[in-house]
Structure formats: structure tokens, C-alpha cells
Amino acid sequence: MDKEIAQGWVAAAPAAMALAMALLGLGAWDYHLALAVAPVTAWAAAVAMGRWLRGTAGLAGPAAMVGLGPLAVAAVATWWQPACNVLDSLGLWLLGPVCAGLWGLGVGALAALAPGPRRARGALATLLVAAAVPGAVHFLASPQIYVYLPHTGRIAGALYEDAVAAGWRDVAYRLADLAWTLPVLAVAAQLRTRDQPWSVAGLRRAARADRAVVWAFVTAVAAVAIGLGAAGVQRWRTPRSAFDAALPVAIQVAGPGGVAVTVHGPRGRRWQLPLQQLRDDVAFRHHQLTGWFGHATLDIALYAWPDAASKRAWTGAHRVEMAKPWLRQVHMVLPEYGSTTLTHELAHVFAARWAGNPLGVALGTGWLPDALLIEGVAVAAEWPVRGGLDPHGWARAARLIGKAPPLDGLGSSAAFLRMNPDLAYTLAGSLLRFVGDSCGSAGLARAYGSGKLASACDRPLAEVLRSWANFVDDPTRPQPSAADLERARARFEPAGLFDRPCALAVGRCRDRAGTDHLAGTDRAARDAWLRLLAALPASTERLQAGVVLDAAAADSAAGHAAAATATLQDWLTAQLARPAAAAPNRLTLAAARSVLGDLHWQAGALARAEAAWRDAAQAPVDEGMARTLAVKLHFARLPGAAPLLRHVLCAGGPMARTDPLIEALPTALPGDPVALALHGRRALRFGDPEQGLVALREVLPKLREEHPWMFAEVVRAVGLALAWQGRCAELDGLRPDLAPPALARETKERCKWSAAKPHTGQD
């Protein structure tokens, strides 16, 4: 009977989790699947342990739940997607399902102390629920994005975080779990092997044995000590006071009727000017959002971190900016003045008033957040214009190239999560903006509060979706150009995170290689990329492109520029020989040519570098890449620009600090308009804004004639600087050159706002 029960446990857990994996799309043997398996393992191990202690089953059941069950699920998962880094995946599974299973054994043993099977089941349910309460309460009350639960290990709160890896803090947390679990299991095993009943009385008798007490004490103390030492400054549950101390500069922004936003920023001379600009930017964005939402939101806390690494260490969110609407908190890397990302994150907090629930977000099925409504409303309020197109324009482009889903699936939060993130945010923002414009802000508020997009308008959702499609497809509206469609293909082509093979392995490799580069150990970065490239399946050519480029750049930085150039050239030649339907898109090829030119320059082949950069510029690249290519072509043959090219503008060079290189440009390249523009641009953000503004305005005429891409960027920078200082008369003379028109309108509005406020510009 024991053997049959054990076999049933071993077979049932993998089968159930494989089915859940197929339904949820969690196909990779990695973090997401481990997270899904862990609570099932914990529960099954607890039940199996209780049966063993009551003598109704053998030891094979608990052992299978801790080891064989999770490993069987991992083996089944490889049928869907491979594990591109077995050690990383194994670490996540050991700290996730396996440790959850060990914890479950301990919980099952405690629950089995209750007299009778019925009370034992009740005790088990109570313990499982109670164990989640401290972590859940802290997640709801603390600025941290992630949370630790014994059932699962770490839960990374950032939805699109693509570099989740096991760290020492995770090990520390699990050691704290094992500090009480292993002694309990040891005592239980001792009683069971002696045929003594597992009861409170038996537990007391076993505790009197010196060996058991000493073993339990030593294990617990050692585990807790190691755990505390490895947990880091942030520990596992960091209070808000620690966050305030980490960002000690607090700046209050007044709003209608009180403090609108308190900006928490880093201390230091470098950050004084950026924080002044952020203070005024926050005031303007708060004013805009108050008008858009129809209500003001006060007492918002904005944590402006100096870099992504600091934000990740304290909050858990690395490449994504985050908001906690129920706490009225925003966490982001200190944004540049005029960034629309600030509007997006503040919009999440403003929308909380519409939600009508304690979490302050749209809840679709009663308790699950509805990502379509949450992000769609934020994008609709932000309304970013990129590459000359607003979200309606990009939605039109997505429909023209066949990347938009069918209309009947567009209103689904599940479909949102499975899409490419850029595409999902764009379509959701376009749709929600249309709904707000056609059905009113009251309709948006109703949909957000109910979690049902269908409740926004007084007509069926299918009709609303058709109306939206007709609106974005309207031929009388500005239509995307052929270049826009090419950019849309490149932007919307990658699969969603859950459908991307080895996505987390690529993200982790990028993180580690970046750390190695900063430390000057580029050889380790190169080796990491090459190992990942060898592990990627042959069917992921489009994913391989980015890995190939990063590997080549790391190889060059490690001192092998010529070899890296030859390898990248061979790869590019092979891609160009592929059929058009199977080859990377033109923007990916342009990125490869740009990096190829960088490596040629690093190897001293100037003519080949210039040819590669010119080839890349022939593609319909975005404005930022076009400007970078133009700057590299301008600087390529200027000896004084070599340090900037080697370390900053061109991939494949050794690490060096950017600030001294920018500061040296006016001396290294006296009178050069591009060098002066880069130096002045830096001064606007981190130096003397008035000096930077004067320098930029002086070089504008020459940039207009010789460097149109740099001219457009400098005009925007000068326009924002004048608007920040409230110099609207001077701004009026610049406005004809500001593009796109949406930027010109907002800059004028921003200038009027700044001029009317007593605290604007430089303090």
C-alpha cells in the first residue's frame, strides 16, 4: 500500500503541474515554472509527512514530494522549452520547490500534532495560510516590490523582470526557514523510527535528549547566523524608514490643498541640479494628471534612485519602473527632465482613486489585477510620442503589419500578458485613450473600478472594439510611412516574455556581463555570452542576434577586436544569405552593422568602420540610432575624440567613466560643434545649466547646416531648458524648430506653468 501511495504522489504531481504549465504557458525550466510548482510541492509534502507520521503511508511519499516531484516537472518542462543555463535553473529550483518541500515537511509534522485527521487537516490549512501573512502584509505595507514566502521562496514582483536569478539573500532566507524545519524533522524521524507516537508529549520527551537538543540548537543558530550575514543591508523585509534613509534628500512639491508629492533622492553635489529639475517636472506632471483624471492625488512618495542597480537592490525591480498605488508610491531611476515615464508611473497612483478597492488597481476577476486596464490607463494618460507616432499611430502600424491580435481577444488581460510588452502597452494605451475620448472619463473610471472594460461604454464591447479599429484605420488620419512600418516590425516582432525561449537566461547573462564589464573583467563577460550562445536552441535565430552582438562586443573589450570583427562579419554574411522570410528584420541587421563598424574602429580599420556605419544608416533606424551613427561618423577620424569613441560611443571598448571624457571634449576638440553640443547637453543636467544653455545656443546655427540629427536633439534640449526656467519669449523664437508638434505644444504649456510658479529654474 505504501508503495502504491508513493507511486501515486510521484505520478500525480508532475502530471498536474505539466497540465498547469501548458495552460499558463510557463514552459521553461526556470523561475516562473519553479514559482508555480513550489506551493504545490509544499502542500503535497506537508500532506505526505502527516500520513507518514500517522502510520498510514511510507517515507517514500515525503521524499518524492521534496525531490522527485519537482525534478520530474522540470524534466517534463524540457519538452516545451530548454533550460539554457542548468546551474541557474537548478539554483532556482533548489531554493524554490525543493526548499518549499522541506518547509512543507516541517509544517506537515507540526499539523500532525493535532489530535485526529480532521483537526490535523484544519491545522495544516491554518499553518499554510498563516505562514503567508507576514510576507503578504509586508509587501502591502513596504516599498519593496518582491516578497519572500516560505511556500515559494522569492516572488519577484516586477512582471517583466527578465533577469531573475538566485542570490545570497535567497539563500539566507531559506537558511532561516531550515533553522526550525530541520530540527523538527530530526525529532520527528527519531520518534518514528523508535515506534513512538508523534505527539506533543512525544516531542517533549525527545527534546529532553541531549543529542537532539544540541543538534537542534546548533543547526538553528548556525542557519540564522549565516542567513543574517548573507541577507545584506536590506534583509528580507525592509521598513520604509530604511528606504527614506537610503534616499535622504526629501523635497516636497506643493499641490492643491497640501503636499502633492515628496521626492526622495540621493545626497551629493552631482544630484542637486537633477533633483531641482525633477521637483519642477513633478509639479507640472501632477498638474497635467489632475486635469486628465479630473481629481488631484496628494501625499505621493516618489523614490528617485541614482541608478538601476540601487533600485534593484532595495526594491527588487531592475529594468522596469514601478508604482505601488495603494501606498501612493513610485520607484524609478531619477528621470531626465521632460521624461514621459514620470507621467506613466504617477498615473498609476492617480488611477487608484478610480479602483475603489484597497489595492488601488483594476481587479479583473475579483482579486486578480487586470493588466490591460492598469497599463492601458497609464499609457493613455502618458500618451508618449515616439518616432513621430503616438500610440494610435503605432497601433495602426501594428494592424497593418499583422501583429495586432484579433479584436475579440484584444480586450482580454490574458492576451495582454502573452503579447510582446511594447505591443501590449501600445494597443492597450490606444484602446483606453479611445474609450476615454468616446465614452468619457466617467466610463474609464467605471471600467477601472469594476475591472471590466465592457462597462466603460453604453454599448457592447465588441462594438467598441470595432469602433476603435475603424478609428485607428481611418485613412483620413496620418498614416505610418514605410519606414514606420519597418520600425514597427522590429519593435513588435519579439515574442512575449513567457513565449521567449531562454528569456531569463539572456537577461541574467546581460546583467552578469554588465557587472563584469564594469569590473574590467571582460574576458569573463565574453565567456558567459559564448556559453549562452552555445546553449541556445537552433530555432531561436531572432533571439540569437542580440546575444551574438553582445558576445562580439565583450570579445572585443577583452582584447580580441580583430577576431570579434571576423566572427560578427561571418554571422552577418550568413544572415544576409538566408531567405527574406527567415532573415532578421532590417533594424536588427542595421544594429549588427553598427556594432560591426564599432569593432572595425576598435581594431583600427577606419574605412571599414565608416562603411558599416553608413550601411546601417541606410535602414529606417529610429532617431536616436541615426544620431549616434552620425556622431560616430563625424568623430571617427578625429584623434581627440578617440577616448569617447573607444569607451562610450562604440561597443567593444574597455570600461571607463563617462563624465571625465565628456568634460575633456571642449579641450580635446576645440570649436567642434558636435563636441560642444555633447558637453553642453551634459551641463544642462549635471553642471551649470546657464553655461550649458549658452553653449548650446551658440552652436545651433552650425548644427543646423552640418549635423541635422544633432540639431534636432539640441533644439529639444534647449527648448526644455528654456521652459524649465520660464523664459517663454525666448522659447517662442525656437518653437518653429521643435518637433514633433506635440512636443512644441507641451513645451509651451510647460513654460507658462514654470513662469507662473515662484520656485522654478535654478535655486
C-alpha positions in Angstrom: 0.0 0.0 0.0 2.8 2.4 0.9 4.5 1.8 -2.5 1.2 2.4 -4.3 0.7 5.7 -2.5 4.3 6.8 -3.1 3.9 6.0 -6.8 0.7 7.9 -6.9 2.3 11.0 -5.4 5.2 10.9 -7.8 3.0 10.5 -10.8 0.2 12.9 -9.9 2.4 16.0 -9.0 4.3 16.1 -12.4 1.2 15.4 -14.4 -0.8 18.2 -12.6 2.0 20.7 -12.9 2.7 19.8 -16.5 -1.0 20.5 -17.3 -0.9 23.7 -15.4 2.3 24.7 -17.2 0.7 24.0 -20.6 -2.4 26.1 -19.7 -0.4 29.0 -18.2 2.3 29.0 -20.8 5.1 28.5 -18.2 7.1 26.2 -20.4 10.7 27.0 -19.3 12.5 25.1 -16.6 13.2 28.4 -14.9 11.9 30.9 -12.4 8.3 31.1 -13.5 7.7 27.4 -13.5 9.6 26.9 -10.2 7.3 29.6 -8.7 4.2 27.7 -9.9 5.5 24.3 -8.7 6.7 25.4 -5.2 3.4 25.9 -3.4 2.1 22.6 -4.8 5.2 20.9 -3.6 4.9 22.4 -0.1 1.3 21.3 0.2 1.9 17.8 -1.1 5.0 17.4 1.1 3.0 18.5 4.2 0.2 16.0 3.5 2.6 13.2 2.8 4.5 13.9 6.0 1.3 13.8 8.0 0.4 10.5 6.6 3.8 9.1 7.4 3.7 10.3 11.0 0.3 8.8 11.4 1.5 5.5 10.0 -0.8 5.5 7.0 1.9 5.8 4.4 5.6 5.1 4.0 8.6 7.5 3.8 8.7 7.4 0.0 5.8 9.9 -0.2 7.5 12.7 1.6 10.8 12.1 -0.1 9.2 12.1 -3.5 7.5 15.4 -2.9 10.7 17.1 -1.9 12.9 15.7 -4.6 11.4 13.5 -7.3 8.2 15.5 -7.9 9.9 18.9 -8.7 12.6 17.2 -10.7 10.0 15.3 -12.7 8.2 18.5 -13.5 11.5 20.1 -14.6 12.1 17.1 -16.9 8.7 17.4 -18.4 9.2 21.1 -18.9 12.1 20.5 -21.3 9.6 19.2 -23.8 8.3 22.7 -24.1 11.4 24.8 -23.8 15.1 24.2 -22.8 17.0 25.4 -19.8 19.8 27.4 -21.3 21.6 27.6 -18.0 21.2 24.5 -15.9 23.0 25.8 -12.9 20.8 28.9 -12.7 17.7 26.9 -13.2 18.8 24.3 -10.6 19.6 27.0 -8.1 16.1 28.5 -8.5 14.5 25.1 -8.2 16.5 24.1 -5.1 15.6 27.4 -3.4 12.0 27.3 -4.7 10.2 23.9 -4.9 12.8 21.8 -3.1 13.2 24.1 -0.1 9.4 24.6 -0.2 9.0 20.9 0.1 11.4 20.7 3.1 9.4 23.5 4.7 6.2 21.6 3.9 7.5 18.5 5.7 8.1 20.6 8.8 4.6 22.2 8.5 3.1 18.8 8.0 4.8 17.5 11.1 3.5 20.4 13.2 0.0 19.9 11.8 0.1 16.2 12.6 0.5 17.1 16.3 -3.3 17.9 16.3 -5.4 15.0 17.5 -7.4 13.3 14.8 -7.2 13.6 11.0 -9.9 16.2 10.7 -8.1 18.6 13.2 -4.8 17.9 11.6 -6.2 19.0 8.2 -7.5 22.1 9.8 -4.2 22.8 11.5 -2.4 22.3 8.2 -4.7 24.8 6.4 -4.2 27.3 9.2 -0.4 27.0 9.2 -0.2 27.3 5.4 -2.3 30.4 5.4 -0.7 32.0 8.5 2.8 31.5 7.0 1.9 33.7 4.1 0.5 36.5 6.2 3.8 38.2 7.4 5.2 38.4 3.9 2.0 39.5 2.3 1.4 42.2 4.9 5.0 43.5 4.4 4.6 43.5 0.6 1.4 45.6 1.1 3.0 48.0 3.6 6.6 48.3 2.4 8.1 49.9 -0.7 9.7 46.5 -1.7 8.4 45.1 -4.9 9.5 41.5 -4.2 8.3 39.3 -1.3 9.5 36.2 0.4 7.1 33.4 1.3 8.1 30.0 2.7 5.7 28.3 0.3 7.6 29.7 -2.8 10.8 31.5 -1.9 11.2 34.9 -3.5 8.4 36.3 -5.6 9.8 38.9 -8.0 7.0 41.5 -8.1 8.1 43.1 -11.4 6.0 41.4 -14.1 8.5 42.0 -17.0 11.7 41.5 -14.9 13.8 39.2 -17.3 16.9 38.6 -15.1 15.5 36.7 -12.1 18.4 34.7 -10.5 19.1 33.1 -7.2 21.2 35.3 -4.9 22.7 35.2 -1.4 19.7 36.9 0.0 17.5 34.0 -1.2 19.9 31.5 0.3 19.8 33.5 3.6 16.0 33.4 3.6 15.9 29.6 3.1 18.5 29.0 5.8 16.2 30.9 8.2 13.4 28.5 7.1 15.6 25.5 7.7 16.6 26.7 11.1 13.4 25.4 12.6 12.4 22.9 9.9 15.4 20.5 10.1 15.3 20.2 13.9 11.6 19.4 13.8 12.1 16.8 11.1 15.0 15.3 13.0 13.0 14.9 16.2 10.0 13.5 14.2 12.2 11.0 12.4 13.7 9.9 15.8 10.3 9.3 17.3 9.0 7.5 14.2 12.0 5.1 13.9 11.6 4.2 17.6 7.9 3.5 17.0 7.0 6.2 19.5 3.8 8.3 18.8 4.2 11.7 17.2 2.5 13.9 19.7 3.2 16.9 21.9 4.1 14.6 24.7 6.5 12.6 22.5 8.0 15.9 21.3 8.7 16.9 24.8 10.3 13.6 25.6 12.6 13.8 22.6 13.5 17.4 23.4 15.0 16.2 26.7 17.5 14.1 24.9 20.8 16.0 24.9 21.8 15.0 21.4 18.5 16.2 19.9 18.5 19.5 21.8 22.2 20.2 21.0 21.7 19.3 17.3 18.6 21.5 17.0 20.2 24.4 18.8 23.4 24.3 16.8 21.6 24.0 13.5 19.2 26.8 14.2 21.8 29.2 15.5 24.1 28.4 12.5 21.4 28.8 10.0 20.1 32.1 11.4 23.7 33.5 11.7 24.6 32.6 8.2 21.2 33.8 6.9 21.6 37.2 8.6 25.1 37.6 7.3 24.1 36.8 3.8 20.8 38.8 3.7 22.5 42.1 3.1 21.6 45.6 4.3 18.0 45.3 3.0 17.3 41.9 4.8 14.1 40.4 3.6 11.6 42.8 5.0 12.9 46.4 4.9 10.9 49.1 6.7 10.1 52.3 4.9 12.3 54.2 7.3 15.3 52.4 5.7 14.2 53.5 2.2 14.0 57.1 3.4 17.5 56.8 4.9 18.8 55.3 1.6 17.5 58.4 -0.3 17.9 61.0 2.4 17.1 64.2 0.4 13.4 64.9 0.7 11.8 67.6 -1.4 8.1 68.5 -1.1 6.1 69.6 -4.1 3.0 71.6 -3.2 -0.3 70.7 -4.7 -3.9 71.8 -4.4 -4.7 71.6 -0.7 -1.5 70.1 0.6 1.8 68.3 -0.3 1.2 66.7 -3.7 4.5 64.7 -3.9 7.5 64.1 -1.7 10.6 63.4 -3.8 13.2 61.2 -2.1 16.5 61.4 -3.8 20.2 60.7 -3.3 22.6 63.1 -1.5 25.6 64.6 -3.2 26.5 67.5 -5.3 26.0 65.6 -8.5 22.3 65.1 -7.8 21.4 68.7 -6.7 20.5 70.0 -10.2 18.7 66.8 -11.4 16.6 66.9 -8.2 15.7 70.6 -8.7 14.6 69.7 -12.2 12.7 66.7 -11.0 10.9 68.8 -8.4 9.6 71.1 -11.1 8.9 68.3 -13.5 6.8 66.5 -10.9 4.8 69.7 -10.2 4.0 70.1 -13.9 3.1 66.4 -14.4 0.9 66.4 -11.3 -0.9 69.5 -12.7 -1.4 67.6 -16.1 -2.7 64.5 -14.5 -5.0 66.3 -12.2 -6.7 67.7 -15.3 -6.7 64.4 -17.2 -8.1 62.3 -14.4 -10.4 65.1 -13.0 -9.1 64.8 -9.5 -5.9 65.5 -7.5 -4.0 62.9 -5.6 -1.9 64.1 -2.6 0.8 62.6 -0.4 2.6 60.7 -3.2 6.1 59.4 -2.4 8.4 59.4 -5.4 11.7 57.4 -4.8 14.2 58.6 -7.4 17.1 56.1 -7.3 20.5 57.1 -8.7 20.8 54.0 -10.9 19.1 50.8 -11.8 21.4 48.7 -9.6 20.4 50.7 -6.4 16.8 50.4 -7.3 17.0 46.7 -7.8 18.9 46.2 -4.5 16.3 48.0 -2.5 13.0 47.3 -4.3 13.7 44.2 -6.4 12.8 46.0 -9.7 15.7 46.4 -12.1 14.8 47.3 -15.7 11.3 48.3 -15.0 9.9 51.4 -13.2 7.3 50.6 -10.6 4.4 52.1 -8.7 2.5 50.8 -5.6 -0.8 52.7 -6.0 -2.2 51.5 -2.7 0.8 53.2 -0.9 0.8 56.1 -3.3 4.5 55.3 -4.0 6.6 55.4 -7.2 10.1 53.9 -7.6 12.2 54.8 -10.6 15.7 55.8 -11.7 16.0 59.5 -11.4 14.4 60.6 -14.7 15.6 63.3 -17.1 13.6 66.5 -17.2 10.7 66.1 -19.5 10.6 62.3 -19.5 7.0 60.9 -20.1 7.9 57.8 -18.0 7.3 60.0 -14.9 3.8 60.7 -16.1 3.2 57.0 -16.7 4.2 56.0 -13.1 2.3 58.8 -11.5 -0.8 57.9 -13.5 -0.9 54.5 -11.8 -1.2 56.3 -8.4 -3.8 58.8 -9.8 -5.9 55.8 -11.1 -6.1 54.3 -7.6 -9.0 56.6 -6.8 -10.9 55.0 -9.6 -10.2 51.5 -8.4 -12.4 51.6 -5.3 -10.5 48.7 -3.6 -7.7 48.6 -1.1 -5.0 47.8 -3.7 -5.9 50.8 -5.9 -5.7 48.8 -9.1 -8.2 47.3 -11.5 -9.2 43.8 -10.4 -10.5 41.7 -13.2 -11.9 38.6 -11.7 -12.5 39.9 -8.3 -8.9 39.7 -7.0 -6.5 39.3 -9.9 -5.1 42.6 -11.3 -6.2 43.4 -14.8 -3.0 44.3 -16.6 -4.9 45.6 -19.7 -6.8 48.2 -17.7 -3.9 49.1 -15.4 -1.3 49.7 -18.1 -3.7 50.9 -20.7 -4.9 53.8 -18.5 -1.3 54.7 -17.6 -0.3 54.8 -21.3 -3.4 56.7 -22.2 -2.6 59.3 -19.6 1.1 59.4 -20.5 0.4 59.5 -24.3 4.1 59.1 -25.4 5.1 60.2 -28.9 8.0 58.1 -30.2 9.4 58.3 -33.6 6.8 60.9 -34.6 3.9 58.5 -33.8 1.6 58.4 -30.8 0.0 55.1 -29.6 -2.8 55.4 -32.2 -0.2 55.7 -34.9 1.8 52.7 -33.6 -1.5 50.7 -33.2 -2.3 51.4 -36.8 1.2 50.2 -37.8 0.8 47.0 -35.8 -2.5 46.3 -37.5 -1.0 47.0 -41.0 1.8 44.5 -40.4 -0.4 41.9 -38.9 1.0 42.0 -35.3 -2.2 43.1 -33.6 -4.3 40.3 -32.2 -7.9 39.7 -33.4 -10.4 42.2 -32.0 -12.2 39.5 -30.0 -9.0 38.9 -28.0 -7.9 42.5 -27.7 -9.9 43.2 -24.6 -8.5 40.3 -22.6 -6.0 40.8 -19.8 -4.6 37.3 -20.6 -3.9 38.3 -24.2 -2.2 41.4 -22.9 0.2 39.3 -20.8 1.1 37.0 -23.7 1.9 39.7 -26.1 5.2 41.5 -26.8 5.3 44.1 -24.0 5.8 47.0 -26.4 2.8 45.9 -28.5 0.7 45.2 -25.4 1.2 48.6 -23.9 0.8 50.4 -27.2 -2.5 48.7 -28.1 -3.9 49.0 -24.5 -3.0 52.7 -24.4 -4.6 53.4 -27.8 -7.7 51.5 -26.9 -8.2 53.1 -23.4 -7.5 56.6 -24.8 -10.2 56.0 -27.4 -12.6 54.7 -24.8 -11.9 57.8 -22.7 -12.4 60.1 -25.6 -15.5 58.5 -26.9 -17.2 57.4 -23.7 -15.9 60.0 -21.2 -13.6 59.8 -18.2 -16.6 58.6 -16.2 -16.6 55.5 -18.4 -12.9 54.9 -17.9 -13.4 55.3 -14.1 -16.3 52.8 -14.2 -14.3 50.2 -16.2 -11.3 50.6 -13.9 -13.4 50.3 -10.8 -15.3 47.3 -11.9 -12.3 45.6 -13.7 -14.5 45.1 -16.8 -13.7 47.0 -19.9 -17.2 46.2 -21.2 -18.7 48.5 -18.5 -16.9 51.6 -19.9 -19.5 52.5 -22.6 -23.2 52.1 -23.0 -22.8 49.7 -26.0 -21.4 46.2 -26.3 -17.6 45.8 -26.0 -17.5 44.2 -29.5 -18.9 47.3 -31.0 -16.5 49.5 -29.0 -13.6 47.4 -30.3 -14.8 47.7 -33.9 -15.2 51.5 -33.5 -11.6 51.7 -32.2 -10.3 49.6 -35.1 -12.2 51.9 -37.6 -10.7 54.9 -35.8 -7.1 53.9 -36.0 -7.5 52.5 -39.5 -9.2 55.7 -40.8 -7.4 56.7 -44.0 -8.0 60.4 -43.3 -5.8 60.2 -40.2 -2.0 60.5 -40.6 -0.7 57.1 -41.9 2.5 55.4 -40.9 5.2 55.6 -43.5 7.1 52.6 -45.0 9.9 53.4 -42.5 7.4 53.5 -39.6 6.2 50.0 -40.6 9.8 48.7 -40.7 10.4 50.1 -37.2 7.1 48.6 -36.0 8.1 45.2 -37.3 11.4 45.4 -35.3 9.6 46.8 -32.2 6.7 44.4 -32.1 8.3 41.2 -33.5 9.9 39.7 -30.4 7.6 37.3 -28.5 6.3 37.9 -25.1 8.4 37.1 -22.0 6.5 33.8 -21.4 6.9 32.7 -25.0 10.5 33.6 -25.4 13.0 30.7 -25.2 15.7 31.2 -22.6 14.5 34.8 -21.9 15.6 34.8 -18.3 18.9 33.2 -19.2 19.6 36.0 -21.7 18.6 38.7 -19.1 20.8 37.1 -16.4 23.7 36.9 -18.8 23.3 40.6 -19.7 23.3 41.5 -16.1 26.4 39.5 -15.3 28.3 40.6 -18.3 27.5 44.2 -17.5 28.9 43.7 -14.0 32.0 42.0 -15.4 32.4 45.0 -17.8 32.2 47.5 -15.0 34.7 45.5 -13.1 37.1 45.4 -16.0 36.8 41.6 -16.4 35.6 41.5 -20.0 37.0 38.0 -20.6 34.5 36.6 -18.1 31.7 38.5 -19.9 32.8 37.1 -23.2 32.9 33.6 -21.9 29.4 34.0 -20.4 28.0 35.1 -23.7 29.7 32.4 -25.6 28.3 29.7 -23.2 24.8 31.1 -23.6 25.1 31.3 -27.4 26.1 27.6 -27.5 23.2 26.7 -25.3 20.5 28.5 -27.3 18.4 26.2 -29.5 18.8 26.3 -33.2 15.2 27.6 -33.6 15.9 30.9 -31.9 17.8 32.8 -34.6 16.0 36.0 -33.9 16.8 35.8 -30.2 20.4 34.9 -31.1 21.0 38.2 -32.8 21.2 40.2 -29.6 23.4 37.6 -28.0 25.7 37.5 -30.9 26.2 41.2 -30.8 26.8 41.3 -27.1 29.3 38.4 -27.3 31.2 40.1 -30.1 31.4 43.3 -28.1 32.6 41.5 -25.0 35.2 39.6 -27.0 36.5 42.9 -28.4 36.6 44.5 -25.0 38.6 41.5 -23.8 41.3 42.5 -26.3 40.3 40.5 -29.4 38.8 43.2 -31.6 40.0 41.7 -34.9 38.8 38.2 -34.1 35.4 39.5 -32.8 35.0 41.5 -36.0 35.6 38.5 -38.2 33.1 36.4 -36.2 30.5 39.1 -36.4 31.1 39.6 -40.1 30.6 35.8 -40.7 27.4 35.8 -38.8 26.1 38.9 -40.7 27.0 37.3 -44.0 25.2 34.1 -43.1 22.1 36.1 -42.1 22.1 38.0 -45.4 22.2 34.8 -47.3 19.0 33.5 -45.6 15.6 33.7 -47.3 13.9 37.0 -46.6 11.2 35.4 -44.5 13.8 33.7 -42.2 16.3 36.5 -42.0 16.4 39.1 -39.2 14.5 42.3 -39.9 16.2 45.3 -41.3 16.6 47.1 -38.0 18.3 44.1 -36.4 20.6 43.9 -39.4 21.3 47.7 -39.0 22.1 47.2 -35.3 24.5 44.4 -36.3 26.2 46.6 -38.9 26.5 49.4 -36.4 28.3 47.1 -33.9 30.4 45.7 -36.8 31.5 49.3 -37.5 32.3 49.8 -33.8 34.5 46.7 -33.8 36.2 47.7 -37.0 37.0 51.0 -35.4 38.3 49.3 -32.3 40.6 47.2 -34.5 41.9 50.2 -36.4 40.1 49.6 -39.7 38.6 53.1 -40.1 37.4 52.8 -43.7 35.6 49.6 -42.9 34.1 51.1 -39.8 32.7 54.1 -41.7 31.3 51.8 -44.5 29.5 49.7 -41.9 28.0 52.7 -40.2 26.9 54.2 -43.4 25.2 50.9 -44.4 23.4 50.8 -41.0 22.2 54.4 -41.5 20.5 53.4 -44.8 18.0 51.4 -42.8 14.9 53.1 -41.4 16.5 53.3 -37.9 15.0 55.5 -35.2 16.1 59.0 -34.5 18.4 58.0 -31.6 20.3 55.4 -33.6 20.5 57.7 -36.6 22.0 60.4 -34.4 24.5 58.0 -32.8 25.7 56.8 -36.2 26.1 60.4 -37.5 28.1 61.3 -34.4 30.4 58.3 -34.8 30.9 59.1 -38.5 31.8 62.7 -37.5 34.3 61.7 -34.8 35.8 58.6 -36.5 38.9 60.4 -37.9 39.3 63.0 -35.1 42.2 61.9 -32.8 40.9 64.0 -29.9 37.6 62.0 -30.0 39.2 58.6 -29.8 38.7 58.2 -26.0 35.0 59.0 -26.3 34.6 56.6 -29.2 36.5 53.8 -27.6 34.8 53.8 -24.3 31.3 55.3 -24.8 30.1 55.6 -28.4 31.5 52.4 -29.8 30.8 48.9 -28.4 33.8 46.6 -27.7 36.0 49.0 -25.8 37.2 48.7 -22.2 35.3 50.3 -19.4 35.9 54.0 -18.5 33.9 56.7 -16.7 31.9 58.8 -19.0 32.0 62.1 -17.1 35.7 62.9 -17.5 35.5 62.0 -21.2 32.7 64.5 -21.8 34.4 67.1 -19.7 37.5 66.9 -21.8 35.8 67.3 -25.1 36.0 71.2 -25.4 39.8 71.0 -24.9 40.3 67.9 -27.0 38.2 69.2 -29.9 38.1 73.0 -29.6 35.4 74.6 -31.7 33.9 71.3 -32.8 30.1 71.9 -32.8 29.2 68.2 -32.0 31.7 68.1 -29.2 30.4 71.4 -27.7 26.8 70.1 -28.1 27.6 66.9 -26.1 29.4 68.9 -23.5 26.6 71.5 -23.2 23.9 68.8 -23.1 25.7 67.2 -20.1 26.0 70.6 -18.4 22.2 71.1 -18.6 21.7 68.0 -16.4 24.7 67.7 -14.1 26.7 71.0 -14.4 25.9 74.7 -14.8 22.6 74.9 -16.7 23.0 78.5 -17.8 26.5 77.9 -19.1 25.3 74.8 -21.0 22.3 76.7 -22.4 24.6 79.5 -23.7 26.9 76.9 -25.3 24.1 75.0 -27.0 22.5 78.1 -28.4 25.8 79.2 -29.9 26.4 76.0 -31.8 22.8 75.7 -33.1 23.4 77.5 -36.4 26.3 75.3 -37.3 24.5 72.2 -36.3 21.5 73.1 -38.5 23.8 73.3 -41.5 26.1 70.3 -40.9 24.5 67.9 -38.4 20.7 67.8 -38.7 20.2 64.8 -36.3 22.2 66.5 -33.5 20.4 69.8 -34.3 17.0 68.3 -33.6 18.2 66.9 -30.3 19.9 70.1 -29.2 16.8 72.1 -30.1 14.7 69.8 -27.8 17.2 70.2 -25.0 17.3 74.0 -25.3 13.5 74.2 -25.5 13.1 72.2 -22.3 15.8 74.2 -20.6 14.1 77.5 -21.5 10.7 76.1 -20.5 12.1 75.0 -17.1 13.4 78.5 -16.4 10.1 80.1 -17.6 11.8 82.0 -20.4 8.8 81.9 -22.7 9.7 84.8 -25.0 13.0 83.2 -25.9 11.2 79.8 -26.3 8.8 81.3 -28.9 11.7 82.0 -31.2 12.8 78.4 -31.0 9.4 76.7 -31.3 9.3 76.5 -35.2 12.2 74.1 -35.0 10.7 71.9 -32.2 9.4 68.6 -33.4 7.1 66.8 -33.2 4.2 69.2 -32.8 3.1 67.5 -29.6 6.5 68.4 -28.0 6.2 72.0 -29.1 2.7 72.2 -27.6 3.8 70.6 -24.3 6.9 72.8 -24.1 4.9 75.9 -24.4 2.4 74.7 -21.8 5.4 73.8 -19.5 6.9 77.2 -19.9 3.7 79.0 -18.9 3.4 76.8 -15.9 7.1 77.4 -14.9 6.7 81.2 -15.3 3.7 81.3 -13.1 5.4 79.4 -10.2 7.6 81.1 -7.6 10.1 78.2 -7.5 11.3 77.3 -10.9 14.6 77.0 -12.6 17.8 77.1 -10.7 17.7 77.6 -6.9 
